[in-house]
Amino acid sequence: MTSIKITGGPPNVGRPNEEQVDRESKAQSSKGTQGDAVKFERDSTSLHKLYSAVEAEVEEISGDKVSEFRKRIANGDYEPDLRVVAERILAELEANEVSE
């Protein structure tokens, strides 16, 4: 299984600061109508909760695999399949040639 590193994350959807609230309320009052407003707290959105759960799991799995490989390398027990290594190097070189 290949480990996946997830970077970034959901956009920061925090509470608006006072300046933003003032600007919004002025815009609302200048229109003469009051509309419904929806505000999200970043940590309570289901997308952020899902992202946090997946990120923690991926980091845990990756950390365990790295620790296992470090031990095997230190003990001299790690013997990579050289055919697989060569195939992946060639595939990467071919991909780089295509993109250039």
Backbone as CSV, one residue per row, in Angstrom:
resi,resn,N_x,N_y,N_z,CA_x,CA_y,CA_z,C_x,C_y,C_z
1,MET,0.844,-1.179,0.000,0.000,0.000,0.000,0.884,1.234,0.000
2,THR,0.585,2.178,-0.832,1.341,3.408,-0.933,0.775,4.419,0.049
3,SER,1.659,5.062,0.806,1.173,6.069,1.742,0.934,7.375,0.989
4,ILE,-0.035,8.126,1.458,-0.421,9.375,0.818,-0.239,10.490,1.825
5,LYS,0.416,11.548,1.417,0.595,12.712,2.272,-0.400,13.778,1.841
6,ILE,-1.253,14.168,2.740,-2.253,15.180,2.443,-1.728,16.507,2.961
7,THR,-1.692,17.490,2.084,-1.234,18.812,2.497,-2.365,19.797,2.287
8,GLY,-2.229,20.896,2.925,-3.267,21.913,2.780,-4.442,21.593,3.660
9,GLY,-5.592,21.727,3.159,-6.798,21.435,3.918,-7.922,22.335,3.485
10,PRO,-9.003,22.253,4.193,-10.129,23.098,3.819,-9.787,24.566,4.054
11,PRO,-10.402,25.448,3.304,-10.109,26.865,3.481,-10.500,27.339,4.871
12,ASN,-9.844,28.362,5.326,-10.124,28.924,6.639,-11.461,29.658,6.577
13,VAL,-12.462,29.085,7.209,-13.791,29.684,7.232,-14.063,30.071,8.680
14,GLY,-13.450,31.136,9.099,-13.567,31.564,10.488,-14.665,32.593,10.650
15,ARG,-14.760,33.055,11.850,-15.740,34.101,12.126,-15.253,35.412,11.514
16,PRO,-16.182,36.220,11.016,-15.774,37.500,10.451,-15.300,38.431,11.568
17,ASN,-14.321,39.266,11.256,-13.864,40.222,12.264,-14.844,41.399,12.317
18,GLU,-14.630,42.275,13.251,-15.573,43.382,13.467,-15.715,44.266,12.234
19,GLU,-14.618,44.484,11.525,-14.648,45.328,10.337,-15.559,44.715,9.264
20,GLN,-15.455,43.400,9.084,-16.302,42.730,8.104,-17.770,42.808,8.502
21,VAL,-18.048,42.621,9.789,-19.432,42.683,10.277,-19.991,44.081,10.058
22,ASP,-19.185,45.119,10.370,-19.637,46.490,10.167,-19.930,46.761,8.695
23,ARG,-19.042,46.299,7.820,-19.220,46.491,6.387,-20.504,45.805,5.903
24,GLU,-20.714,44.575,6.384,-21.908,43.827,5.979,-23.181,44.491,6.485
25,SER,-23.144,44.960,7.730,-24.357,45.587,8.276,-24.644,46.905,7.556
26,LYS,-23.610,47.664,7.170,-23.822,48.896,6.415,-24.402,48.584,5.043
27,ALA,-23.893,47.530,4.420,-24.403,47.143,3.105,-25.858,46.715,3.217
28,GLN,-26.189,45.990,4.270,-27.566,45.542,4.476,-28.489,46.745,4.697
29,SER,-28.050,47.687,5.539,-28.912,48.825,5.853,-29.053,49.757,4.657
30,SER,-28.024,49.834,3.811,-28.132,50.711,2.650,-29.102,50.142,1.620
31,LYS,-29.273,48.834,1.619,-30.228,48.215,0.705,-31.657,48.381,1.204
32,GLY,-31.795,48.562,2.492,-33.115,48.721,3.062,-33.799,47.402,3.376
33,THR,-33.113,46.298,3.159,-33.699,44.993,3.467,-32.730,44.206,4.334
34,GLN,-33.283,43.353,5.128,-32.487,42.472,5.968,-32.559,41.077,5.376
35,GLY,-31.414,40.459,5.131,-31.394,39.107,4.597,-30.904,38.142,5.663
36,ASP,-31.112,36.872,5.415,-30.619,35.865,6.329,-29.123,35.702,6.121
37,ALA,-28.401,35.559,7.197,-26.951,35.377,7.121,-26.601,34.007,7.677
38,VAL,-25.653,33.370,7.035,-25.173,32.073,7.494,-23.711,32.228,7.825
39,LYS,-23.350,31.826,9.013,-21.954,31.904,9.430,-21.491,30.510,9.822
40,PHE,-20.289,30.172,9.404,-19.720,28.872,9.709,-18.522,29.038,10.618
41,GLU,-18.407,28.129,11.546,-17.195,28.062,12.352,-16.346,26.959,11.756
42,ARG,-15.106,27.256,11.489,-14.219,26.337,10.772,-14.173,24.964,11.415
43,ASP,-14.032,24.898,12.721,-13.848,23.617,13.396,-15.136,22.803,13.509
44,SER,-16.271,23.385,13.194,-17.511,22.641,13.352,-18.106,22.167,12.023
45,THR,-17.483,22.520,10.900,-18.017,22.052,9.622,-17.690,20.575,9.449
46,SER,-18.589,19.854,8.828,-18.379,18.414,8.642,-17.182,18.152,7.738
47,LEU,-16.924,19.033,6.775,-15.770,18.867,5.897,-14.473,18.955,6.705
48,HIS,-14.393,19.921,7.597,-13.184,20.070,8.411,-13.014,18.886,9.356
49,LYS,-14.103,18.397,9.931,-14.007,17.239,10.824,-13.515,16.019,10.067
50,LEU,-14.043,15.806,8.868,-13.619,14.676,8.042,-12.146,14.809,7.669
51,TYR,-11.740,15.997,7.248,-10.345,16.248,6.899,-9.435,15.963,8.084
52,SER,-9.792,16.432,9.249,-8.966,16.225,10.438,-8.825,14.744,10.768
53,ALA,-9.911,13.987,10.645,-9.865,12.551,10.933,-8.964,11.824,9.939
54,VAL,-9.096,12.139,8.666,-8.278,11.485,7.640,-6.818,11.873,7.792
55,GLU,-6.551,13.142,8.063,-5.174,13.611,8.224,-4.489,12.884,9.373
56,ALA,-5.168,12.740,10.495,-4.587,12.059,11.654,-4.297,10.598,11.326
57,GLU,-5.219,9.942,10.621,-5.035,8.536,10.269,-3.863,8.361,9.310
58,VAL,-3.764,9.218,8.315,-2.675,9.124,7.339,-1.340,9.354,8.020
59,GLU,-1.257,10.358,8.869,-0.002,10.635,9.569,0.387,9.477,10.470
60,GLU,-0.592,8.839,11.118,-0.310,7.708,11.997,0.215,6.528,11.181
61,ILE,-0.435,6.223,10.072,-0.008,5.105,9.233,1.373,5.382,8.661
62,SER,1.585,6.582,8.146,2.871,6.932,7.566,3.971,6.866,8.621
63,GLY,3.684,7.374,9.807,4.670,7.352,10.887,5.044,5.935,11.281
64,ASP,4.046,5.049,11.335,4.314,3.650,11.663,5.173,2.994,10.602
65,LYS,4.878,3.251,9.341,5.658,2.652,8.253,7.087,3.168,8.264
66,VAL,7.253,4.462,8.482,8.598,5.043,8.515,9.399,4.423,9.649
67,SER,8.789,4.282,10.809,9.487,3.681,11.950,9.897,2.244,11.643
68,GLU,8.982,1.507,11.010,9.275,0.113,10.654,10.452,0.034,9.683
69,PHE,10.446,0.878,8.650,11.544,0.855,7.679,12.857,1.297,8.304
70,ARG,12.827,2.274,9.186,14.066,2.711,9.856,14.684,1.576,10.665
71,LYS,13.834,0.840,11.371,14.330,-0.295,12.156,14.934,-1.359,11.252
72,ARG,14.228,-1.666,10.155,14.709,-2.696,9.240,16.027,-2.282,8.584
73,ILE,16.156,-1.018,8.216,17.400,-0.528,7.610,18.524,-0.582,8.627
74,ALA,18.253,-0.137,9.862,19.268,-0.140,10.912,19.749,-1.555,11.218
75,ASN,18.829,-2.527,11.175,19.187,-3.925,11.454,19.792,-4.630,10.249
76,GLY,19.761,-4.002,9.086,20.261,-4.632,7.876,19.288,-5.640,7.288
77,ASP,18.014,-5.584,7.714,17.002,-6.528,7.243,16.235,-6.033,6.018
78,TYR,16.443,-4.798,5.617,15.668,-4.252,4.506,16.364,-4.559,3.189
79,GLU,15.669,-5.277,2.336,16.180,-5.607,1.014,15.115,-5.250,-0.014
80,PRO,15.220,-4.059,-0.608,14.203,-3.654,-1.580,14.277,-4.515,-2.838
81,ASP,13.144,-4.676,-3.509,13.097,-5.396,-4.779,13.688,-4.462,-5.840
82,LEU,14.885,-4.775,-6.295,15.594,-3.889,-7.219,14.874,-3.751,-8.558
83,ARG,14.136,-4.770,-8.968,13.357,-4.673,-10.208,12.280,-3.584,-10.060
84,VAL,11.606,-3.574,-8.936,10.571,-2.561,-8.688,11.197,-1.169,-8.630
85,VAL,12.335,-1.049,-7.969,13.030,0.240,-7.876,13.383,0.737,-9.274
86,ALA,13.957,-0.146,-10.103,14.344,0.237,-11.466,13.125,0.633,-12.294
87,GLU,12.034,-0.119,-12.182,10.823,0.201,-12.941,10.268,1.574,-12.556
88,ARG,10.298,1.878,-11.279,9.770,3.177,-10.829,10.674,4.330,-11.262
89,ILE,11.980,4.100,-11.250,12.910,5.137,-11.720,12.667,5.407,-13.206
90,LEU,12.550,4.328,-13.995,12.303,4.482,-15.431,10.964,5.173,-15.699
91,ALA,9.932,4.798,-14.951,8.621,5.416,-15.126,8.681,6.914,-14.825
92,GLU,9.424,7.281,-13.791,9.550,8.702,-13.437,10.329,9.449,-14.515
93,LEU,11.393,8.849,-15.030,12.163,9.484,-16.093,11.312,9.668,-17.348
94,GLU,10.511,8.657,-17.690,9.629,8.761,-18.854,8.590,9.860,-18.649
95,ALA,8.044,9.948,-17.466,7.046,10.980,-17.168,7.662,12.366,-17.288
96,ASN,8.899,12.516,-16.836,9.572,13.818,-16.929,9.867,14.189,-18.381
97,GLU,10.208,13.203,-19.216,10.470,13.471,-20.623,9.201,13.924,-21.336
98,VAL,8.074,13.319,-20.984,6.801,13.663,-21.621,6.399,15.084,-21.244
99,SER,6.623,15.479,-19.990,6.189,16.803,-19.548,7.095,17.921,-20.035
100,GLU,8.269,17.618,-20.491,9.199,18.675,-20.937,8.948,19.112,-22.325
